[in-house]
């Protein structure tokens, strides 16, 4: 345990090097490790929202079909090991130590790897150690210069695009799409959910240049939501009716459709996946901290909703599901996000807001965020820490009300820890 804690402490210290977009350091590390990413087949997922949902659905489909599957996502909510999963389970502490030591042994670059470069190398190394058949890998930021972009995937997925990380990726949808489209590889199919004309143009141009077949949601495949909550999927080769997913929210039908189109691409390549595998996997899939109900009495919903698009999705879901505004919103937001617009989306359906800040230096202080919150809801409390905000929400909640915790995955992670300590969730 001491070795594990020391490894994490050293890795978190790498944050001081910030975000360095480029592939030189990760290339050198993977070469030293014997190119572990070439030991299994991969699926690469980029985009603004829905990456984790799509990745977890695909990992579940492949696992249900009988394959051993690695899944790499970020960030984690409580434990670092959540980022690297084998067949649905986080890797163990000793495996983290083993991977850490293997990377330290081969690391020779002039620059220290960033935290994300280091964790990416760990994931790819551990997938080889476990002899997985498939790895589903989510980008960290962007795509073209992301540390994950040394894969030779069977299919690339770009979920959607909205303005994010503008200091690194560009100030327009087209510029950001150019970075995300950097994961498209020569003659490798790409599945995408982008909708803006400028984004579509960038993706299609890149795909055409690389002779990569391009399949668009709403054009080459589509879904139709039904009043029952299920949906019909009309795809590249298949028409599947009355599908349901364990993930909540109307937007999940679109995410599922991206996963299904990618699954059809794999089936075209000869991968044995049956309709029953797909239905089972969609009904079992879980993605913690994303529209997750963790307690029934009182009802507590967690949703990262960490950018404007996600906040609007959550707002729509809450408006549809709880139209009488009996919601207490616990929210904290980071300073690189459009806080006022996000609060407008989150608080429009709420009766009471408890504003807080997670323990990360990029968090907007609770008192500052609370002033903005008062523009959208009459009853606003502020609490300096997430644990106190959760306690306050539990103190004021009535039997007919729902507590929703959102605005940042860091807020959700800290809230999970608090709720576990209180015995309100496992």
C-alpha positions as CSV (number, residue, x, y, z in Angstrom):
1,X,0.0,0.0,0.0
2,X,2.8,2.4,0.8
3,X,4.4,1.8,-2.6
4,X,1.1,2.4,-4.3
5,X,0.5,5.7,-2.4
6,X,4.1,6.8,-3.2
7,X,3.6,6.1,-6.9
8,X,0.4,8.1,-7.0
9,X,2.0,11.0,-5.1
10,X,4.8,11.1,-7.7
11,X,2.4,10.9,-10.6
12,X,0.2,13.7,-9.3
13,X,3.3,15.7,-8.9
14,X,3.7,15.5,-12.7
15,X,0.8,17.9,-12.9
16,X,3.2,20.8,-12.4
17,X,4.3,20.2,-16.0
18,X,0.7,21.0,-17.1
19,X,-0.7,19.9,-20.4
20,X,1.9,19.3,-23.2
21,X,0.2,18.4,-26.5
22,X,2.6,16.3,-28.5
23,X,3.6,12.7,-29.1
24,X,7.4,12.6,-28.7
25,X,7.5,11.6,-25.0
26,X,4.7,9.0,-25.1
27,X,6.2,7.5,-28.3
28,X,9.6,7.1,-26.5
29,X,7.9,5.4,-23.5
30,X,5.8,3.0,-25.6
31,X,8.9,2.1,-27.6
32,X,10.7,1.3,-24.4
33,X,7.8,-0.9,-23.3
34,X,7.9,-2.8,-26.6
35,X,4.9,-1.1,-28.2
36,X,2.2,-2.7,-26.0
37,X,-0.6,-0.9,-27.9
38,X,0.1,-3.3,-30.9
39,X,-0.7,-6.4,-28.8
40,X,-4.5,-6.1,-29.1
41,X,-7.1,-4.5,-31.3
42,X,-8.3,-1.0,-30.3
43,X,-11.2,1.4,-30.6
44,X,-10.4,5.1,-30.2
45,X,-13.0,7.6,-28.9
46,X,-12.8,11.4,-29.0
47,X,-15.3,14.2,-28.7
48,X,-16.7,16.8,-26.3
49,X,-19.5,14.8,-24.5
50,X,-20.5,11.2,-24.4
51,X,-17.0,9.7,-24.8
52,X,-17.2,7.7,-21.6
53,X,-20.8,6.5,-22.2
54,X,-19.9,5.4,-25.8
55,X,-16.7,3.7,-24.6
56,X,-18.3,1.9,-21.8
57,X,-21.1,0.6,-24.0
58,X,-18.6,-0.7,-26.6
59,X,-16.5,-2.3,-23.9
60,X,-19.7,-4.0,-22.6
61,X,-20.8,-5.2,-26.0
62,X,-17.4,-6.8,-26.7
63,X,-17.2,-8.3,-23.3
64,X,-20.7,-9.8,-23.6
65,X,-19.6,-11.2,-26.9
66,X,-16.9,-13.2,-25.1
67,X,-13.8,-11.0,-25.5
68,X,-11.4,-9.8,-22.8
69,X,-11.6,-6.0,-22.9
70,X,-9.5,-3.1,-21.5
71,X,-11.2,0.3,-21.0
72,X,-9.3,3.5,-20.4
73,X,-11.2,6.6,-19.5
74,X,-10.6,9.8,-17.4
75,X,-10.9,11.4,-15.0
76,X,-11.5,9.0,-12.1
77,X,-14.2,9.9,-9.5
78,X,-12.8,8.4,-6.3
79,X,-9.9,6.0,-6.9
80,X,-7.2,6.4,-9.5
81,X,-7.6,2.8,-10.6
82,X,-11.0,3.5,-12.1
83,X,-9.3,4.9,-15.1
84,X,-7.9,1.5,-16.2
85,X,-10.4,-1.4,-16.3
86,X,-10.1,-5.0,-17.4
87,X,-13.4,-6.7,-18.1
88,X,-15.3,-4.1,-16.1
89,X,-13.1,-4.2,-13.0
90,X,-10.5,-1.5,-12.1
91,X,-6.9,-2.8,-12.0
92,X,-5.4,-3.6,-8.6
93,X,-3.0,-1.5,-6.6
94,X,0.0,-3.9,-7.1
95,X,-0.7,-3.7,-10.9
96,X,-0.5,0.1,-10.7
97,X,2.9,-0.2,-8.9
98,X,4.1,-2.7,-11.5
99,X,3.2,-0.4,-14.4
100,X,4.6,2.6,-12.7
101,X,8.0,0.9,-12.2
102,X,8.0,-0.4,-15.8
103,X,7.5,3.1,-17.2
104,X,10.1,4.7,-14.9
105,X,12.6,2.1,-16.1
106,X,12.3,3.0,-19.8
107,X,11.6,6.8,-19.4
108,X,14.5,8.7,-21.1
109,X,13.0,11.8,-22.7
110,X,14.4,15.3,-22.0
111,X,11.0,16.3,-20.6
112,X,9.2,14.5,-17.8
113,X,5.9,12.9,-19.0
114,X,2.8,14.7,-17.9
115,X,0.3,13.0,-15.6
116,X,-1.9,12.0,-18.6
117,X,1.0,10.7,-20.7
118,X,2.1,8.6,-17.7
119,X,-1.3,7.1,-17.1
120,X,-1.9,6.4,-20.8
121,X,1.3,4.4,-20.9
122,X,0.3,2.5,-17.8
123,X,-3.1,1.6,-19.3
124,X,-1.6,0.4,-22.6
125,X,1.1,-1.6,-20.7
126,X,-1.4,-3.2,-18.4
127,X,-3.7,-4.2,-21.2
128,X,-0.9,-6.1,-22.8
129,X,0.0,-7.7,-19.4
130,X,-3.6,-9.0,-19.2
131,X,-3.6,-10.1,-22.8
132,X,-6.8,-8.4,-23.6
133,X,-8.4,-9.0,-27.0
134,X,-9.6,-5.4,-27.3
135,X,-8.9,-2.0,-25.7
136,X,-11.4,0.9,-25.9
137,X,-9.4,4.1,-25.3
138,X,-10.8,7.5,-24.6
139,X,-8.8,10.6,-25.5
140,X,-7.9,13.1,-22.8
141,X,-8.1,16.3,-24.7
142,X,-8.4,16.9,-28.4
143,X,-7.1,14.1,-30.5
144,X,-4.4,15.0,-33.0
145,X,-1.7,15.5,-30.3
146,X,-3.4,13.6,-27.5
147,X,-1.2,11.0,-25.8
148,X,-3.6,8.3,-26.8
149,X,-3.1,9.0,-30.5
150,X,-0.5,6.3,-31.2
151,X,-3.1,3.7,-31.7
152,X,-3.9,1.9,-35.0
153,X,-7.7,1.4,-34.2
154,X,-10.2,-0.7,-36.0
155,X,-12.6,2.2,-35.8
156,X,-12.4,5.8,-34.6
157,X,-15.3,7.6,-33.0
158,X,-15.9,11.4,-32.7
159,X,-18.9,11.8,-30.5
160,X,-19.8,15.5,-30.9
161,X,-18.1,18.9,-30.7
162,X,-18.7,22.0,-28.6
163,X,-16.4,24.9,-27.5
164,X,-14.0,23.6,-24.8
165,X,-10.4,23.8,-23.9
166,X,-10.1,26.8,-26.2
167,X,-6.7,27.8,-24.9
168,X,-5.4,24.5,-26.3
169,X,-7.6,23.4,-29.1
170,X,-8.8,26.6,-30.8
171,X,-11.5,29.2,-30.6
172,X,-14.0,27.9,-33.1
173,X,-16.0,24.7,-33.6
174,X,-14.0,24.1,-36.8
175,X,-10.6,24.5,-35.1
176,X,-11.6,22.2,-32.3
177,X,-13.0,19.6,-34.7
178,X,-9.7,19.7,-36.6
179,X,-7.9,18.6,-33.4
180,X,-10.4,15.9,-32.6
181,X,-10.4,14.7,-36.2
182,X,-6.7,14.0,-35.7
183,X,-7.6,10.5,-34.5
184,X,-8.8,9.5,-38.0
185,X,-6.4,7.1,-39.5
186,X,-5.8,6.0,-43.1
187,X,-8.5,3.7,-44.5
188,X,-9.9,3.3,-41.0
189,X,-13.7,3.8,-40.6
190,X,-14.8,6.8,-38.5
191,X,-18.2,7.0,-36.8
192,X,-19.3,10.5,-35.7
193,X,-22.2,12.4,-34.0
194,X,-21.0,15.9,-35.0
195,X,-23.9,18.1,-36.1
196,X,-22.6,21.6,-36.9
197,X,-22.0,22.2,-40.6
198,X,-18.4,23.4,-40.0
199,X,-17.7,20.3,-37.9
200,X,-19.1,18.0,-40.5
201,X,-17.1,19.6,-43.2
202,X,-13.8,19.2,-41.2
203,X,-14.5,15.5,-40.4
204,X,-15.6,14.6,-43.9
205,X,-12.6,16.4,-45.5
206,X,-10.1,14.6,-43.2
207,X,-11.8,11.3,-43.8
208,X,-11.8,11.8,-47.5
209,X,-8.1,12.8,-47.5
210,X,-7.2,9.6,-45.6
211,X,-9.7,7.4,-47.6
212,X,-11.4,6.6,-44.3
213,X,-15.1,5.5,-44.6
214,X,-17.1,8.1,-42.6
215,X,-20.5,7.3,-41.0
216,X,-22.6,10.1,-39.6
217,X,-25.4,10.0,-37.0
218,X,-28.6,11.3,-38.7
219,X,-27.2,10.6,-42.2
220,X,-25.8,7.0,-42.4
221,X,-27.4,5.7,-39.2
222,X,-30.1,7.1,-37.0
223,X,-32.2,6.5,-33.9
224,X,-35.8,7.3,-33.0
225,X,-36.7,7.7,-29.3
226,X,-40.1,6.2,-28.3
227,X,-42.5,7.5,-25.6
228,X,-41.7,4.3,-23.6
229,X,-38.1,5.3,-23.2
230,X,-36.8,2.7,-25.7
231,X,-35.5,3.5,-29.2
232,X,-35.3,2.1,-32.7
233,X,-31.9,2.0,-34.4
234,X,-31.6,2.0,-38.1
235,X,-28.0,1.4,-39.0
236,X,-25.4,0.5,-41.7
237,X,-26.7,-3.1,-42.1
238,X,-29.2,-3.7,-39.3
239,X,-32.5,-2.3,-38.0
240,X,-32.9,-3.1,-34.3
241,X,-36.2,-2.2,-32.6
242,X,-37.1,-1.4,-29.0
243,X,-33.6,-1.1,-27.6
244,X,-33.1,0.1,-24.1
245,X,-30.0,1.3,-22.2
246,X,-29.3,1.3,-18.4
247,X,-28.0,4.8,-18.8
248,X,-30.5,7.6,-18.1
249,X,-31.2,10.6,-20.2
250,X,-32.7,11.1,-23.6
251,X,-29.2,11.9,-25.0
252,X,-28.1,8.3,-24.3
253,X,-30.0,7.0,-27.3
254,X,-27.7,9.1,-29.5
255,X,-24.6,7.8,-27.6
256,X,-25.9,4.2,-27.9
257,X,-26.3,4.7,-31.7
258,X,-22.7,5.7,-32.0
259,X,-21.7,2.6,-30.2
260,X,-24.0,0.5,-32.3
261,X,-22.6,2.0,-35.6
262,X,-19.1,1.2,-34.4
263,X,-20.3,-2.3,-33.5
264,X,-21.6,-2.7,-37.0
265,X,-18.2,-1.7,-38.4
266,X,-16.6,-4.4,-36.3
267,X,-19.2,-6.9,-37.5
268,X,-18.3,-5.9,-41.1
269,X,-14.7,-6.7,-40.3
270,X,-15.7,-10.2,-39.2
271,X,-15.9,-9.7,-35.4
272,X,-18.6,-12.1,-34.1
273,X,-21.2,-10.0,-32.2
274,X,-24.8,-10.9,-32.1
275,X,-27.9,-8.8,-31.5
276,X,-28.5,-10.5,-28.1
277,X,-25.0,-9.5,-27.0
278,X,-25.9,-5.9,-27.9
279,X,-29.2,-5.9,-26.0
280,X,-27.7,-7.5,-22.9
281,X,-24.8,-5.1,-22.8
282,X,-26.9,-1.9,-23.2
283,X,-29.2,-3.1,-20.4
284,X,-26.2,-3.7,-18.1
285,X,-24.0,-0.8,-18.9
286,X,-23.1,1.6,-16.1
287,X,-21.2,4.8,-16.1
288,X,-20.7,6.1,-12.5
289,X,-21.4,9.7,-11.8
290,X,-23.4,10.3,-15.0
291,X,-27.1,10.6,-14.3
292,X,-26.7,8.0,-11.6
293,X,-29.3,7.6,-8.9
294,X,-27.2,6.5,-5.8
295,X,-29.9,6.7,-3.1
296,X,-33.7,6.4,-3.0
297,X,-34.5,7.9,0.4
298,X,-33.9,10.7,-0.2
299,X,-33.5,10.4,-3.9
300,X,-30.0,11.6,-4.8
301,X,-28.8,11.9,-8.4
302,X,-25.2,12.4,-9.5
303,X,-24.3,13.9,-12.8
304,X,-20.9,15.4,-13.7
305,X,-22.5,17.9,-16.2
306,X,-19.1,19.5,-16.4
307,X,-19.6,21.7,-19.5
308,X,-22.4,23.6,-21.1
309,X,-23.7,20.8,-23.4
310,X,-23.8,18.4,-20.5
311,X,-25.5,20.9,-18.2
312,X,-28.2,21.5,-20.8
313,X,-28.7,17.7,-21.2
314,X,-29.1,17.4,-17.4
315,X,-31.5,20.4,-17.3
316,X,-33.7,18.8,-20.0
317,X,-33.7,15.4,-18.2
318,X,-34.7,17.0,-14.9
319,X,-37.4,19.1,-16.6
320,X,-38.9,16.0,-18.2
321,X,-38.6,13.8,-15.2
322,X,-39.4,16.3,-12.3
323,X,-41.6,19.0,-13.9
324,X,-42.7,20.4,-10.6
325,X,-39.2,22.0,-9.8
326,X,-38.8,20.1,-6.5
327,X,-35.1,19.8,-6.9
328,X,-32.2,20.9,-4.6
329,X,-29.2,21.4,-6.8
330,X,-25.7,21.0,-5.3
331,X,-23.3,22.6,-7.8
332,X,-19.7,23.6,-8.1
333,X,-18.0,24.6,-11.4
334,X,-14.4,25.1,-12.5
335,X,-13.1,28.4,-13.6
336,X,-12.5,27.4,-17.3
337,X,-16.2,26.7,-17.8
338,X,-19.0,29.1,-18.8
339,X,-20.4,29.2,-15.3
340,X,-23.3,31.6,-15.8
341,X,-24.7,29.7,-18.8
342,X,-24.3,26.4,-17.0
343,X,-26.1,27.6,-13.9
344,X,-28.9,29.0,-16.1
345,X,-29.3,25.4,-17.5
346,X,-29.0,23.6,-14.2
347,X,-31.0,25.9,-12.0
348,X,-34.0,26.6,-14.3
349,X,-35.7,23.5,-12.9
350,X,-34.7,23.9,-9.3
351,X,-36.3,25.1,-6.1
352,X,-33.1,25.6,-4.1
353,X,-29.3,25.7,-4.9
354,X,-26.5,24.8,-2.6
355,X,-23.3,26.2,-4.1
356,X,-19.9,24.8,-3.3
357,X,-16.4,24.3,-4.6
358,X,-14.3,21.0,-5.0
359,X,-10.8,20.9,-3.6
360,X,-9.0,21.7,-6.9
361,X,-7.2,25.0,-7.6
362,X,-9.3,25.6,-10.7
363,X,-12.6,25.7,-8.8
364,X,-14.7,28.9,-8.7
365,X,-15.0,29.9,-5.0
366,X,-18.4,29.1,-3.6
367,X,-19.2,32.7,-2.6
368,X,-18.4,34.0,-6.2
369,X,-20.4,31.2,-7.8
370,X,-23.3,31.8,-5.4
371,X,-23.7,35.4,-6.5
372,X,-24.2,34.2,-10.1
373,X,-26.6,31.5,-8.9
374,X,-28.9,34.1,-7.3
375,X,-29.7,35.3,-10.8
376,X,-31.6,32.1,-11.5
377,X,-33.1,30.8,-8.2
378,X,-34.4,32.6,-5.1
379,X,-33.1,30.2,-2.5
380,X,-29.3,29.9,-2.5
381,X,-27.0,28.5,0.2
382,X,-23.2,28.5,-0.1
383,X,-20.9,26.0,1.5
384,X,-17.1,26.2,1.0
385,X,-16.6,22.4,0.7
386,X,-18.5,19.6,-1.0
387,X,-18.9,17.5,2.1
388,X,-20.6,20.5,3.9
389,X,-22.8,21.2,0.8
390,X,-24.0,17.5,0.8
391,X,-24.7,17.7,4.5
392,X,-26.7,21.0,4.0
393,X,-28.7,19.5,1.2
394,X,-29.6,16.5,3.3
395,X,-30.6,18.8,6.1
396,X,-33.1,20.8,4.1
397,X,-34.5,18.1,1.7
398,X,-38.2,17.3,2.1
399,X,-39.8,14.0,1.4
400,X,-41.1,15.1,-2.0
401,X,-37.8,16.6,-3.2
402,X,-34.8,15.3,-5.1
403,X,-31.1,16.2,-4.5
404,X,-29.0,16.5,-7.7
405,X,-25.3,17.0,-7.5
406,X,-23.6,18.4,-10.6
407,X,-21.4,20.9,-12.3
408,X,-18.1,19.1,-12.2
409,X,-16.8,15.5,-12.0
410,X,-14.6,16.7,-9.1
411,X,-17.7,17.7,-7.2
412,X,-19.4,14.4,-8.0
413,X,-16.3,12.4,-6.9
414,X,-16.1,14.2,-3.6
415,X,-19.8,13.9,-3.0
416,X,-19.5,10.1,-3.6
417,X,-16.9,9.8,-0.9
418,X,-19.1,11.8,1.5
419,X,-22.2,9.7,0.7
420,X,-20.2,6.5,1.2
421,X,-18.9,7.7,4.6
422,X,-22.5,8.6,5.5
423,X,-23.7,5.1,4.5
424,X,-26.0,6.5,1.8
425,X,-24.3,4.7,-1.1
426,X,-22.0,1.7,-1.5
